[in-house]
Amino acid sequence: MLNPQLLVEVANAKMPFGKYKDTYLRHLPESYLNWFHNKGFPPGKLGIQLATLYEIKLNGLEYLLQPLIKR
């Protein structure tokens, strides 16, 4: 079962390293998520968040994150 808190985290977390450091995960380009999907998502919480975001974007469900964004 999907944890609703995970979606809140995906909507508000930032990338901690690499080319897109400090970019909100929700703003990562699909090509970057595809790269992770092919190479393997990092272990732990970030990997779960990125894999979740990959599935969200793959299925055109980004609109689900909009109401979860903390202003």
PyMOL Python script that loads the backbone (N, CA, C, O; Angstrom):
from pymol import cmd

cmd.read_pdbstr("""\
ATOM      1  N   MET A   1       0.844  -1.187   0.000  1.00  0.00           N
ATOM      2  CA  MET A   1       0.000   0.000   0.000  1.00  0.00           C
ATOM      3  C   MET A   1       0.883   1.243   0.000  1.00  0.00           C
ATOM      4  O   MET A   1       1.891   1.298   0.705  1.00  0.00           O
ATOM      5  N   LEU A   2       0.505   2.221  -0.782  1.00  0.00           N
ATOM      6  CA  LEU A   2       1.275   3.456  -0.898  1.00  0.00           C
ATOM      7  C   LEU A   2       1.058   4.336   0.327  1.00  0.00           C
ATOM      8  O   LEU A   2      -0.072   4.561   0.761  1.00  0.00           O
ATOM      9  N   ASN A   3       2.144   4.815   0.862  1.00  0.00           N
ATOM     10  CA  ASN A   3       2.109   5.718   2.013  1.00  0.00           C
ATOM     11  C   ASN A   3       1.846   7.142   1.509  1.00  0.00           C
ATOM     12  O   ASN A   3       2.650   7.666   0.739  1.00  0.00           O
ATOM     13  N   PRO A   4       0.749   7.780   1.917  1.00  0.00           N
ATOM     14  CA  PRO A   4       0.458   9.142   1.453  1.00  0.00           C
ATOM     15  C   PRO A   4       1.579  10.135   1.785  1.00  0.00           C
ATOM     16  O   PRO A   4       1.797  11.096   1.047  1.00  0.00           O
ATOM     17  N   GLN A   5       2.283   9.902   2.888  1.00  0.00           N
ATOM     18  CA  GLN A   5       3.379  10.793   3.262  1.00  0.00           C
ATOM     19  C   GLN A   5       4.482  10.765   2.204  1.00  0.00           C
ATOM     20  O   GLN A   5       5.169  11.766   2.001  1.00  0.00           O
ATOM     21  N   LEU A   6       4.654   9.633   1.536  1.00  0.00           N
ATOM     22  CA  LEU A   6       5.656   9.519   0.479  1.00  0.00           C
ATOM     23  C   LEU A   6       5.370  10.517  -0.638  1.00  0.00           C
ATOM     24  O   LEU A   6       6.295  11.136  -1.164  1.00  0.00           O
ATOM     25  N   LEU A   7       4.110  10.678  -1.005  1.00  0.00           N
ATOM     26  CA  LEU A   7       3.759  11.630  -2.064  1.00  0.00           C
ATOM     27  C   LEU A   7       4.047  13.064  -1.631  1.00  0.00           C
ATOM     28  O   LEU A   7       4.492  13.876  -2.442  1.00  0.00           O
ATOM     29  N   VAL A   8       3.801  13.382  -0.367  1.00  0.00           N
ATOM     30  CA  VAL A   8       4.126  14.722   0.151  1.00  0.00           C
ATOM     31  C   VAL A   8       5.631  14.945   0.063  1.00  0.00           C
ATOM     32  O   VAL A   8       6.083  16.020  -0.331  1.00  0.00           O
ATOM     33  N   GLU A   9       6.397  13.934   0.429  1.00  0.00           N
ATOM     34  CA  GLU A   9       7.854  14.050   0.359  1.00  0.00           C
ATOM     35  C   GLU A   9       8.330  14.212  -1.078  1.00  0.00           C
ATOM     36  O   GLU A   9       9.198  15.041  -1.351  1.00  0.00           O
ATOM     37  N   VAL A  10       7.774  13.434  -1.995  1.00  0.00           N
ATOM     38  CA  VAL A  10       8.157  13.534  -3.413  1.00  0.00           C
ATOM     39  C   VAL A  10       7.842  14.929  -3.943  1.00  0.00           C
ATOM     40  O   VAL A  10       8.612  15.482  -4.729  1.00  0.00           O
ATOM     41  N   ALA A  11       6.729  15.494  -3.525  1.00  0.00           N
ATOM     42  CA  ALA A  11       6.319  16.819  -4.001  1.00  0.00           C
ATOM     43  C   ALA A  11       7.216  17.932  -3.482  1.00  0.00           C
ATOM     44  O   ALA A  11       7.282  19.001  -4.089  1.00  0.00           O
ATOM     45  N   ASN A  12       7.911  17.701  -2.364  1.00  0.00           N
ATOM     46  CA  ASN A  12       8.638  18.794  -1.716  1.00  0.00           C
ATOM     47  C   ASN A  12      10.142  18.566  -1.536  1.00  0.00           C
ATOM     48  O   ASN A  12      10.855  19.485  -1.132  1.00  0.00           O
ATOM     49  N   ALA A  13      10.629  17.376  -1.826  1.00  0.00           N
ATOM     50  CA  ALA A  13      12.051  17.074  -1.636  1.00  0.00           C
ATOM     51  C   ALA A  13      12.890  17.628  -2.786  1.00  0.00           C
ATOM     52  O   ALA A  13      12.407  17.812  -3.903  1.00  0.00           O
ATOM     53  N   LYS A  14      14.149  17.884  -2.479  1.00  0.00           N
ATOM     54  CA  LYS A  14      15.104  18.351  -3.486  1.00  0.00           C
ATOM     55  C   LYS A  14      16.172  17.291  -3.719  1.00  0.00           C
ATOM     56  O   LYS A  14      16.492  16.500  -2.832  1.00  0.00           O
ATOM     57  N   MET A  15      16.707  17.292  -4.915  1.00  0.00           N
ATOM     58  CA  MET A  15      17.774  16.359  -5.273  1.00  0.00           C
ATOM     59  C   MET A  15      19.021  16.734  -4.479  1.00  0.00           C
ATOM     60  O   MET A  15      19.447  17.888  -4.521  1.00  0.00           O
ATOM     61  N   PRO A  16      19.617  15.782  -3.753  1.00  0.00           N
ATOM     62  CA  PRO A  16      20.744  16.117  -2.883  1.00  0.00           C
ATOM     63  C   PRO A  16      22.123  16.114  -3.552  1.00  0.00           C
ATOM     64  O   PRO A  16      23.107  16.514  -2.929  1.00  0.00           O
ATOM     65  N   PHE A  17      22.210  15.670  -4.810  1.00  0.00           N
ATOM     66  CA  PHE A  17      23.531  15.577  -5.437  1.00  0.00           C
ATOM     67  C   PHE A  17      23.417  15.646  -6.952  1.00  0.00           C
ATOM     68  O   PHE A  17      22.320  15.613  -7.509  1.00  0.00           O
ATOM     69  N   GLY A  18      24.559  15.742  -7.604  1.00  0.00           N
ATOM     70  CA  GLY A  18      24.637  15.618  -9.057  1.00  0.00           C
ATOM     71  C   GLY A  18      24.247  16.856  -9.827  1.00  0.00           C
ATOM     72  O   GLY A  18      24.151  17.957  -9.285  1.00  0.00           O
ATOM     73  N   LYS A  19      24.028  16.641 -11.092  1.00  0.00           N
ATOM     74  CA  LYS A  19      23.722  17.713 -12.042  1.00  0.00           C
ATOM     75  C   LYS A  19      22.515  18.537 -11.612  1.00  0.00           C
ATOM     76  O   LYS A  19      22.469  19.742 -11.859  1.00  0.00           O
ATOM     77  N   TYR A  20      21.549  17.905 -10.976  1.00  0.00           N
ATOM     78  CA  TYR A  20      20.313  18.591 -10.589  1.00  0.00           C
ATOM     79  C   TYR A  20      20.233  18.844  -9.082  1.00  0.00           C
ATOM     80  O   TYR A  20      19.142  18.938  -8.519  1.00  0.00           O
ATOM     81  N   LYS A  21      21.396  18.954  -8.437  1.00  0.00           N
ATOM     82  CA  LYS A  21      21.436  19.223  -6.996  1.00  0.00           C
ATOM     83  C   LYS A  21      20.579  20.445  -6.676  1.00  0.00           C
ATOM     84  O   LYS A  21      20.632  21.450  -7.386  1.00  0.00           O
ATOM     85  N   ASP A  22      19.791  20.358  -5.610  1.00  0.00           N
ATOM     86  CA  ASP A  22      18.897  21.412  -5.115  1.00  0.00           C
ATOM     87  C   ASP A  22      17.685  21.679  -6.012  1.00  0.00           C
ATOM     88  O   ASP A  22      16.960  22.647  -5.787  1.00  0.00           O
ATOM     89  N   THR A  23      17.458  20.849  -7.008  1.00  0.00           N
ATOM     90  CA  THR A  23      16.254  20.938  -7.837  1.00  0.00           C
ATOM     91  C   THR A  23      15.169  20.090  -7.175  1.00  0.00           C
ATOM     92  O   THR A  23      15.431  18.973  -6.732  1.00  0.00           O
ATOM     93  N   TYR A  24      13.953  20.627  -7.113  1.00  0.00           N
ATOM     94  CA  TYR A  24      12.853  19.817  -6.592  1.00  0.00           C
ATOM     95  C   TYR A  24      12.731  18.545  -7.423  1.00  0.00           C
ATOM     96  O   TYR A  24      12.825  18.579  -8.650  1.00  0.00           O
ATOM     97  N   LEU A  25      12.522  17.434  -6.745  1.00  0.00           N
ATOM     98  CA  LEU A  25      12.396  16.165  -7.459  1.00  0.00           C
ATOM     99  C   LEU A  25      11.312  16.248  -8.523  1.00  0.00           C
ATOM    100  O   LEU A  25      11.472  15.709  -9.618  1.00  0.00           O
ATOM    101  N   ARG A  26      10.220  16.916  -8.209  1.00  0.00           N
ATOM    102  CA  ARG A  26       9.109  17.006  -9.161  1.00  0.00           C
ATOM    103  C   ARG A  26       9.489  17.750 -10.433  1.00  0.00           C
ATOM    104  O   ARG A  26       8.794  17.637 -11.443  1.00  0.00           O
ATOM    105  N   HIS A  27      10.584  18.511 -10.400  1.00  0.00           N
ATOM    106  CA  HIS A  27      11.045  19.258 -11.572  1.00  0.00           C
ATOM    107  C   HIS A  27      12.125  18.524 -12.359  1.00  0.00           C
ATOM    108  O   HIS A  27      12.601  19.032 -13.374  1.00  0.00           O
ATOM    109  N   LEU A  28      12.515  17.339 -11.904  1.00  0.00           N
ATOM    110  CA  LEU A  28      13.534  16.592 -12.634  1.00  0.00           C
ATOM    111  C   LEU A  28      12.997  16.180 -13.996  1.00  0.00           C
ATOM    112  O   LEU A  28      11.841  15.772 -14.108  1.00  0.00           O
ATOM    113  N   PRO A  29      13.823  16.282 -15.032  1.00  0.00           N
ATOM    114  CA  PRO A  29      13.354  15.881 -16.362  1.00  0.00           C
ATOM    115  C   PRO A  29      13.140  14.368 -16.442  1.00  0.00           C
ATOM    116  O   PRO A  29      13.810  13.589 -15.765  1.00  0.00           O
ATOM    117  N   GLU A  30      12.202  13.984 -17.275  1.00  0.00           N
ATOM    118  CA  GLU A  30      11.905  12.559 -17.443  1.00  0.00           C
ATOM    119  C   GLU A  30      13.127  11.793 -17.917  1.00  0.00           C
ATOM    120  O   GLU A  30      13.313  10.633 -17.548  1.00  0.00           O
ATOM    121  N   SER A  31      13.964  12.428 -18.732  1.00  0.00           N
ATOM    122  CA  SER A  31      15.159  11.742 -19.231  1.00  0.00           C
ATOM    123  C   SER A  31      16.089  11.341 -18.084  1.00  0.00           C
ATOM    124  O   SER A  31      16.715  10.282 -18.134  1.00  0.00           O
ATOM    125  N   TYR A  32      16.181  12.173 -17.063  1.00  0.00           N
ATOM    126  CA  TYR A  32      17.010  11.870 -15.895  1.00  0.00           C
ATOM    127  C   TYR A  32      16.413  10.707 -15.110  1.00  0.00           C
ATOM    128  O   TYR A  32      17.142   9.822 -14.663  1.00  0.00           O
ATOM    129  N   LEU A  33      15.107  10.702 -14.942  1.00  0.00           N
ATOM    130  CA  LEU A  33      14.437   9.599 -14.248  1.00  0.00           C
ATOM    131  C   LEU A  33      14.549   8.303 -15.049  1.00  0.00           C
ATOM    132  O   LEU A  33      14.701   7.225 -14.473  1.00  0.00           O
ATOM    133  N   ASN A  34      14.474   8.406 -16.368  1.00  0.00           N
ATOM    134  CA  ASN A  34      14.656   7.230 -17.222  1.00  0.00           C
ATOM    135  C   ASN A  34      16.062   6.667 -17.069  1.00  0.00           C
ATOM    136  O   ASN A  34      16.251   5.451 -17.043  1.00  0.00           O
ATOM    137  N   TRP A  35      17.047   7.553 -16.967  1.00  0.00           N
ATOM    138  CA  TRP A  35      18.425   7.122 -16.776  1.00  0.00           C
ATOM    139  C   TRP A  35      18.548   6.322 -15.479  1.00  0.00           C
ATOM    140  O   TRP A  35      19.148   5.248 -15.460  1.00  0.00           O
ATOM    141  N   PHE A  36      17.975   6.852 -14.395  1.00  0.00           N
ATOM    142  CA  PHE A  36      17.997   6.131 -13.121  1.00  0.00           C
ATOM    143  C   PHE A  36      17.259   4.802 -13.243  1.00  0.00           C
ATOM    144  O   PHE A  36      17.707   3.785 -12.713  1.00  0.00           O
ATOM    145  N   HIS A  37      16.136   4.814 -13.937  1.00  0.00           N
ATOM    146  CA  HIS A  37      15.360   3.584 -14.104  1.00  0.00           C
ATOM    147  C   HIS A  37      16.209   2.506 -14.790  1.00  0.00           C
ATOM    148  O   HIS A  37      16.156   1.334 -14.417  1.00  0.00           O
ATOM    149  N   ASN A  38      16.980   2.910 -15.778  1.00  0.00           N
ATOM    150  CA  ASN A  38      17.819   1.962 -16.519  1.00  0.00           C
ATOM    151  C   ASN A  38      19.064   1.551 -15.745  1.00  0.00           C
ATOM    152  O   ASN A  38      19.472   0.392 -15.823  1.00  0.00           O
ATOM    153  N   LYS A  39      19.672   2.456 -15.008  1.00  0.00           N
ATOM    154  CA  LYS A  39      20.922   2.198 -14.285  1.00  0.00           C
ATOM    155  C   LYS A  39      20.694   1.671 -12.871  1.00  0.00           C
ATOM    156  O   LYS A  39      21.563   1.019 -12.291  1.00  0.00           O
ATOM    157  N   GLY A  40      19.528   1.959 -12.333  1.00  0.00           N
ATOM    158  CA  GLY A  40      19.215   1.575 -10.957  1.00  0.00           C
ATOM    159  C   GLY A  40      19.072   2.804 -10.079  1.00  0.00           C
ATOM    160  O   GLY A  40      19.940   3.677 -10.068  1.00  0.00           O
ATOM    161  N   PHE A  41      17.989   2.865  -9.358  1.00  0.00           N
ATOM    162  CA  PHE A  41      17.758   3.977  -8.441  1.00  0.00           C
ATOM    163  C   PHE A  41      18.695   3.833  -7.244  1.00  0.00           C
ATOM    164  O   PHE A  41      19.054   2.716  -6.874  1.00  0.00           O
ATOM    165  N   PRO A  42      19.093   4.949  -6.636  1.00  0.00           N
ATOM    166  CA  PRO A  42      19.964   4.852  -5.466  1.00  0.00           C
ATOM    167  C   PRO A  42      19.252   4.131  -4.324  1.00  0.00           C
ATOM    168  O   PRO A  42      18.022   4.086  -4.282  1.00  0.00           O
ATOM    169  N   PRO A  43      20.023   3.571  -3.407  1.00  0.00           N
ATOM    170  CA  PRO A  43      19.392   2.867  -2.288  1.00  0.00           C
ATOM    171  C   PRO A  43      18.711   3.837  -1.331  1.00  0.00           C
ATOM    172  O   PRO A  43      19.000   5.034  -1.327  1.00  0.00           O
ATOM    173  N   GLY A  44      17.823   3.313  -0.540  1.00  0.00           N
ATOM    174  CA  GLY A  44      17.209   4.078   0.534  1.00  0.00           C
ATOM    175  C   GLY A  44      16.040   4.939   0.103  1.00  0.00           C
ATOM    176  O   GLY A  44      15.408   4.722  -0.931  1.00  0.00           O
ATOM    177  N   LYS A  45      15.786   5.924   0.946  1.00  0.00           N
ATOM    178  CA  LYS A  45      14.617   6.800   0.792  1.00  0.00           C
ATOM    179  C   LYS A  45      14.616   7.539  -0.548  1.00  0.00           C
ATOM    180  O   LYS A  45      13.580   7.622  -1.208  1.00  0.00           O
ATOM    181  N   LEU A  46      15.768   8.076  -0.952  1.00  0.00           N
ATOM    182  CA  LEU A  46      15.835   8.813  -2.217  1.00  0.00           C
ATOM    183  C   LEU A  46      15.471   7.907  -3.386  1.00  0.00           C
ATOM    184  O   LEU A  46      14.748   8.324  -4.291  1.00  0.00           O
ATOM    185  N   GLY A  47      15.958   6.696  -3.374  1.00  0.00           N
ATOM    186  CA  GLY A  47      15.637   5.760  -4.450  1.00  0.00           C
ATOM    187  C   GLY A  47      14.150   5.480  -4.530  1.00  0.00           C
ATOM    188  O   GLY A  47      13.582   5.411  -5.620  1.00  0.00           O
ATOM    189  N   ILE A  48      13.522   5.319  -3.379  1.00  0.00           N
ATOM    190  CA  ILE A  48      12.071   5.102  -3.338  1.00  0.00           C
ATOM    191  C   ILE A  48      11.344   6.327  -3.889  1.00  0.00           C
ATOM    192  O   ILE A  48      10.392   6.196  -4.657  1.00  0.00           O
ATOM    193  N   GLN A  49      11.795   7.516  -3.495  1.00  0.00           N
ATOM    194  CA  GLN A  49      11.168   8.748  -3.979  1.00  0.00           C
ATOM    195  C   GLN A  49      11.320   8.879  -5.488  1.00  0.00           C
ATOM    196  O   GLN A  49      10.356   9.207  -6.180  1.00  0.00           O
ATOM    197  N   LEU A  50      12.517   8.628  -6.006  1.00  0.00           N
ATOM    198  CA  LEU A  50      12.756   8.749  -7.445  1.00  0.00           C
ATOM    199  C   LEU A  50      11.978   7.703  -8.234  1.00  0.00           C
ATOM    200  O   LEU A  50      11.444   8.003  -9.301  1.00  0.00           O
ATOM    201  N   ALA A  51      11.909   6.486  -7.722  1.00  0.00           N
ATOM    202  CA  ALA A  51      11.147   5.436  -8.401  1.00  0.00           C
ATOM    203  C   ALA A  51       9.657   5.782  -8.421  1.00  0.00           C
ATOM    204  O   ALA A  51       8.967   5.541  -9.412  1.00  0.00           O
ATOM    205  N   THR A  52       9.175   6.343  -7.329  1.00  0.00           N
ATOM    206  CA  THR A  52       7.770   6.767  -7.262  1.00  0.00           C
ATOM    207  C   THR A  52       7.508   7.883  -8.258  1.00  0.00           C
ATOM    208  O   THR A  52       6.505   7.866  -8.973  1.00  0.00           O
ATOM    209  N   LEU A  53       8.410   8.849  -8.302  1.00  0.00           N
ATOM    210  CA  LEU A  53       8.250   9.960  -9.244  1.00  0.00           C
ATOM    211  C   LEU A  53       8.321   9.468 -10.687  1.00  0.00           C
ATOM    212  O   LEU A  53       7.587   9.954 -11.548  1.00  0.00           O
ATOM    213  N   TYR A  54       9.192   8.521 -10.949  1.00  0.00           N
ATOM    214  CA  TYR A  54       9.279   7.934 -12.286  1.00  0.00           C
ATOM    215  C   TYR A  54       7.925   7.369 -12.708  1.00  0.00           C
ATOM    216  O   TYR A  54       7.463   7.622 -13.820  1.00  0.00           O
ATOM    217  N   GLU A  55       7.300   6.616 -11.834  1.00  0.00           N
ATOM    218  CA  GLU A  55       5.991   6.022 -12.145  1.00  0.00           C
ATOM    219  C   GLU A  55       4.914   7.102 -12.312  1.00  0.00           C
ATOM    220  O   GLU A  55       4.048   6.993 -13.180  1.00  0.00           O
ATOM    221  N   ILE A  56       4.976   8.128 -11.485  1.00  0.00           N
ATOM    222  CA  ILE A  56       4.014   9.233 -11.588  1.00  0.00           C
ATOM    223  C   ILE A  56       4.129   9.903 -12.944  1.00  0.00           C
ATOM    224  O   ILE A  56       3.127  10.119 -13.626  1.00  0.00           O
ATOM    225  N   LYS A  57       5.363  10.235 -13.337  1.00  0.00           N
ATOM    226  CA  LYS A  57       5.556  10.918 -14.623  1.00  0.00           C
ATOM    227  C   LYS A  57       5.257   9.997 -15.800  1.00  0.00           C
ATOM    228  O   LYS A  57       4.681  10.427 -16.799  1.00  0.00           O
ATOM    229  N   LEU A  58       5.647   8.737 -15.681  1.00  0.00           N
ATOM    230  CA  LEU A  58       5.400   7.771 -16.746  1.00  0.00           C
ATOM    231  C   LEU A  58       3.908   7.657 -17.061  1.00  0.00           C
ATOM    232  O   LEU A  58       3.516   7.466 -18.212  1.00  0.00           O
ATOM    233  N   ASN A  59       3.095   7.777 -16.029  1.00  0.00           N
ATOM    234  CA  ASN A  59       1.649   7.628 -16.185  1.00  0.00           C
ATOM    235  C   ASN A  59       0.885   8.947 -16.270  1.00  0.00           C
ATOM    236  O   ASN A  59      -0.345   8.960 -16.232  1.00  0.00           O
ATOM    237  N   GLY A  60       1.626  10.070 -16.385  1.00  0.00           N
ATOM    238  CA  GLY A  60       0.986  11.373 -16.543  1.00  0.00           C
ATOM    239  C   GLY A  60       0.201  11.825 -15.329  1.00  0.00           C
ATOM    240  O   GLY A  60      -0.840  12.468 -15.468  1.00  0.00           O
ATOM    241  N   LEU A  61       0.684  11.498 -14.142  1.00  0.00           N
ATOM    242  CA  LEU A  61      -0.057  11.800 -12.914  1.00  0.00           C
ATOM    243  C   LEU A  61       0.556  12.935 -12.090  1.00  0.00           C
ATOM    244  O   LEU A  61       0.289  13.043 -10.894  1.00  0.00           O
ATOM    245  N   GLU A  62       1.370  13.775 -12.718  1.00  0.00           N
ATOM    246  CA  GLU A  62       2.019  14.869 -11.986  1.00  0.00           C
ATOM    247  C   GLU A  62       1.023  15.768 -11.267  1.00  0.00           C
ATOM    248  O   GLU A  62       1.337  16.349 -10.228  1.00  0.00           O
ATOM    249  N   TYR A  63      -0.170  15.878 -11.818  1.00  0.00           N
ATOM    250  CA  TYR A  63      -1.192  16.740 -11.210  1.00  0.00           C
ATOM    251  C   TYR A  63      -1.520  16.302  -9.778  1.00  0.00           C
ATOM    252  O   TYR A  63      -1.995  17.110  -8.979  1.00  0.00           O
ATOM    253  N   LEU A  64      -1.276  15.050  -9.454  1.00  0.00           N
ATOM    254  CA  LEU A  64      -1.536  14.570  -8.097  1.00  0.00           C
ATOM    255  C   LEU A  64      -0.617  15.231  -7.057  1.00  0.00           C
ATOM    256  O   LEU A  64      -0.959  15.302  -5.877  1.00  0.00           O
ATOM    257  N   LEU A  65       0.545  15.709  -7.502  1.00  0.00           N
ATOM    258  CA  LEU A  65       1.501  16.334  -6.584  1.00  0.00           C
ATOM    259  C   LEU A  65       1.164  17.801  -6.293  1.00  0.00           C
ATOM    260  O   LEU A  65       1.553  18.330  -5.252  1.00  0.00           O
ATOM    261  N   GLN A  66       0.455  18.445  -7.192  1.00  0.00           N
ATOM    262  CA  GLN A  66       0.180  19.893  -7.057  1.00  0.00           C
ATOM    263  C   GLN A  66      -0.415  20.274  -5.709  1.00  0.00           C
ATOM    264  O   GLN A  66       0.094  21.201  -5.078  1.00  0.00           O
ATOM    265  N   PRO A  67      -1.458  19.615  -5.236  1.00  0.00           N
ATOM    266  CA  PRO A  67      -2.041  20.044  -3.955  1.00  0.00           C
ATOM    267  C   PRO A  67      -1.165  19.721  -2.744  1.00  0.00           C
ATOM    268  O   PRO A  67      -1.459  20.161  -1.633  1.00  0.00           O
ATOM    269  N   LEU A  68      -0.102  18.964  -2.952  1.00  0.00           N
ATOM    270  CA  LEU A  68       0.774  18.557  -1.856  1.00  0.00           C
ATOM    271  C   LEU A  68       1.993  19.458  -1.682  1.00  0.00           C
ATOM    272  O   LEU A  68       2.757  19.299  -0.730  1.00  0.00           O
ATOM    273  N   ILE A  69       2.171  20.399  -2.600  1.00  0.00           N
ATOM    274  CA  ILE A  69       3.337  21.288  -2.567  1.00  0.00           C
ATOM    275  C   ILE A  69       3.176  22.288  -1.420  1.00  0.00           C
ATOM    276  O   ILE A  69       2.169  22.986  -1.306  1.00  0.00           O
ATOM    277  N   LYS A  70       4.192  22.326  -0.591  1.00  0.00           N
ATOM    278  CA  LYS A  70       4.187  23.276   0.543  1.00  0.00           C
ATOM    279  C   LYS A  70       4.733  24.608   0.061  1.00  0.00           C
ATOM    280  O   LYS A  70       5.806  24.677  -0.538  1.00  0.00           O
ATOM    281  N   ARG A  71       4.002  25.630   0.324  1.00  0.00           N
ATOM    282  CA  ARG A  71       4.414  26.980  -0.116  1.00  0.00           C
ATOM    283  C   ARG A  71       5.104  27.716   0.997  1.00  0.00           C
ATOM    284  O   ARG A  71       5.519  28.860   0.816  1.00  0.00           O
TER     285      ARG A  71
END
""", "prot")
cmd.dss("prot")
cmd.show_as("cartoon", "prot")
cmd.util.cbc("prot")
cmd.orient("prot")
